[in-house]
Amino acid sequence: MPNPSMTGQWTDQAVLADTASIAAGELQRAATATDGGRYPLDILGALGRAGAMGVHLDRHGTRFGLAIAAMEASSRACGATGFLMWCQDVCGLYMEQSGNPALIGAALDRHAAGQSFGGTAMSNPMKTFAGIEKMLLRARRVPGGYSVSGALPWVSHIAPGQYCGAVATVLDGNGDRSHDVMFLLRFDGRATLRQCPHFSGMEGTSTWGVQLDEFFVGADDMIADPVQPFVKRIRAAFILLQTGMGLGVAGGSIDAMAGIEDQLGHVNQFLCDRPDELDGEFAELRARVMRLAGSPYDGSTDYLIEVLDARAEVAEFSLRAAQSSLLHHGARGYLTAAAPQRRMREAQFVAIVTPAIKHLRWEIARLSREILPQMDAAA
Amino acid sequence: MIEPTDGRGAWLQFLCRACGLIYDEALGDEDSGLPPGTRFADISDDWVCPLCGVTKADFEPYTPQQRAPAASGTIPAQRGAGIVIVGAGLAGWSTAAAIRALDGSVPITMVTACAGDVYNKPELSVALARGVSPEAMRRETGAAAAERLGIRLRSETVAVSLQPTRHVLRTSRGPLPYTNLVLAQGSRPAVLPGLPADLCWRINNLGAWTGLHRALSSGPRSVAIVGAGMVGCELAEDLARAGHRVTLLSATARPLQPLLPTPAAQRLAGNLATLGIEFRANTVVTDVVRIAPDALELRTADGATLAVGVVVSAVGLVTEDRMVRSAGLDFRHGIVVDPTTLRTSAADVYALGDCASIGGVACRFIEPIARQAEAIAHDLLGRTHAGYVHAAPVIRLKTKSTPLVIHGIPTPNGDWRTLEDTAERLRMEQWDGNVLQARLAA
């Protein structure tokens, strides 16, 4: 297979233009079906060819601003597809940052170009690292790697033949926690995929419950061992990329409000959060995100707090914009298949997907706390 | 609800670690065919969570968590955006009181990362010898002070970012719109790489002091104080008077240099030595490590080590700059303010106290704060006021062995002249050419 690494063709301009064209065409047409349950792998393939899910990688210039802009352009048409792009983006990030030769060669080239697909099972680990939950997957050392068991309730952008990044706590011989490891979990038939309960929207994200029972992970699939330094390095980038979804949902909402002005402007003038007001706020917020996108691997706590806050602001803003867009459209926006109605659910998703608004604020508070000696150790 | 009759105690609850569903033995789970009163232990191992499908092994015993403490004791109904004050130290409370004195109804919200309790910060460096308890240090709880002044207190809340054009302060409990914002966030102790935050105490607020108080409550301990500035010297004397064995490590040859001229520094050093304080001059601490559950070891640049029970770092103060810099406010060793109005470079945003800087110099003294608060209260309410007049504050060192007062600000190149140097008294003046810069009395 020819190397699909296409930095030369994936110029900023070409990626944005091709993504916008896909968004305005097939993506827009498929949005209702995607919301209802159709998994848009074909469209993701097209977005991959366009470079929309590869340009944040170091091998393609670490262009986070461009990756966010592409995700935003898609999410204007369909938030669920924007979310799938984020899943694909961060999975690519895990593979590249792992430095594992088995993950950074042709496998990553295919992934970056949307020729193979994989997501992320990091919701539980991220919350565990923040002190909110306990780790669900447990591993023990076996010859040549680890044996992993446990269950994850909902993992998106996975399917037979696909993969995702996952974390397990390694237990020593006494059953005590030793450390955490991160690996590429391959859905090659050994893991059980369980149907999830019905969600209120974004059903086409191929989200499954995952059950592992003595699942062997070898050296070729190891992403990080131990995981903590790795997660510390990628954490801000992981969170920052999500802003593309929220910006797109908000931007799509504002566009839709402006689009109906000719018909309903005479009554819509009495609403709060009018499109021109929101537009100014949107531009300021987008500029904030783009500034942060210039240094995704700045490892400082100050930078991470800025990213967490920008991500929270994007979520809060997309909720407001989607709500206002629905009010601007009235009954026609309240139809089940109407875009304003769909964007309400998409904005709610942006607000609750890990890290949710409350997790972001929890983490900001945690990172801001003064560190002092432990009383018990000092006494 | 049925009562347990199986002799196995009260009904228990079990939490699905994956999705948070709670299996309640009293209720059972009809969907899985488990009647009310089915003990979790009696459920077959292939049972799965009725919500997310993970296995029985992914459940754990559930006891409801304690509720988070309320973010505030007093939340009067919101009455418009109003004035927002960031920080509940002396500067924050002084501003709230000054505004209230002029206007009984304008809405005021105070945002603070701590509980907002009112205490007198200078006492922190002299309270151990006096045997003051943390409870006695607290003059009033934040909630009581908020109620007294009729303000809304958002305690345990971090000010995260500032959007001056939109007049919004973003906090860890959501965004807050403001008509006027007063930054009174103080300064914080510098943390040097060789003095890890989790091993070395830094005393700049009541919470940290309470921790140190507890660490020293079990009896006399050996304490290393790193840094012989004002805070380091005051704490050294306070701890020594409280019965602890104190070593004061200084990067300079004598304490409080370069502020003090040599005769004054020598006098101070001599008096500290009389109290049993060992002064280690020209010593740079490069690392602190724990060597036993109750012992730390300091390592210094000259290769020496020192084992102690407690380490206090007093190496200076810095102003938190992330929020104001990312909001685009002018910042020079502090938030740049107009010396008369205390307005910052952003519209309707003021700053005072330790976080503000005038003429490029941060002003970390108590005395100006009340006058600054007065000036801000008048300016933001549109009342006539002559404005704040900045003057060099009087520096008083609270070392009982060597009570030391400096009027004026000594310059690095000035010429110190001794007017009187007896066992009882030292008087000096610093001249820079024909200009009297400072007067010192000890």
Contacts between the chains, C-beta under 8 A, distances in Angstrom:
chain1	res1	chain2	res2	distance
A	124	B	18	7.8
A	133	B	17	7.5
A	134	B	17	6.0
A	136	B	17	6.0
A	136	B	18	6.0
A	136	B	54	7.9
A	136	B	58	6.8
A	150	B	58	7.0
A	151	B	18	6.0
A	151	B	53	7.5
A	151	B	54	3.6
A	151	B	55	6.2
A	151	B	58	5.5
A	152	B	18	6.7
A	152	B	54	7.9
A	153	B	18	3.9
A	153	B	19	4.7
A	153	B	52	3.9
A	153	B	53	7.6
A	153	B	54	6.3
A	154	B	52	7.1
A	194	B	53	4.3
A	195	B	53	7.6
A	196	B	52	7.3
A	196	B	53	7.8
A	197	B	51	6.3
A	197	B	52	7.2
A	209	B	18	7.9
A	209	B	52	5.8
A	209	B	53	4.6
A	209	B	54	6.8
A	211	B	53	7.7
A	211	B	54	7.2
A	211	B	55	7.3
A	281	B	166	7.0
A	284	B	163	7.4
A	284	B	165	7.3
A	284	B	166	7.6
A	302	B	322	4.4
A	305	B	160	6.8
A	305	B	322	6.9
A	306	B	161	7.3
A	306	B	322	7.4
A	306	B	326	6.2
A	309	B	160	4.8
A	309	B	161	5.1
A	309	B	170	6.0
A	312	B	170	7.8
A	313	B	161	8.0
A	313	B	170	6.7
A	313	B	175	8.0
A	316	B	175	7.1
A	361	B	172	4.6
A	361	B	173	6.8
A	361	B	174	7.8
A	364	B	158	6.0
A	364	B	160	5.6
A	364	B	172	5.0
A	365	B	156	7.7
A	365	B	158	5.4
A	365	B	172	4.4
A	368	B	113	6.4
A	368	B	158	4.5
A	368	B	160	7.9
A	368	B	172	7.2
A	369	B	113	7.8
A	370	B	188	7.4
A	370	B	197	7.8
A	370	B	205	8.0
A	370	B	207	7.5
A	370	B	208	7.0
A	371	B	197	3.9
A	371	B	198	5.4
A	372	B	197	7.1
A	372	B	198	7.4
A	372	B	201	6.6
A	372	B	202	7.6
A	372	B	207	7.8
A	372	B	208	5.7
A	372	B	211	5.4
A	373	B	198	6.0
A	373	B	199	5.7
A	373	B	200	6.9
A	373	B	201	5.9
A	373	B	211	7.0
A	373	B	215	7.1
A	374	B	198	7.0
A	375	B	211	5.7
A	375	B	214	5.4
A	375	B	215	6.4
A	377	B	290	7.4
A	377	B	293	6.4
A	377	B	294	7.8
A	378	B	211	7.9
A	378	B	215	4.0
A	378	B	294	7.5
A	378	B	309	7.7
A	378	B	310	6.2
A	379	B	214	6.4
A	379	B	215	5.5
A	379	B	217	7.5
A	379	B	218	6.0
A	379	B	294	7.7
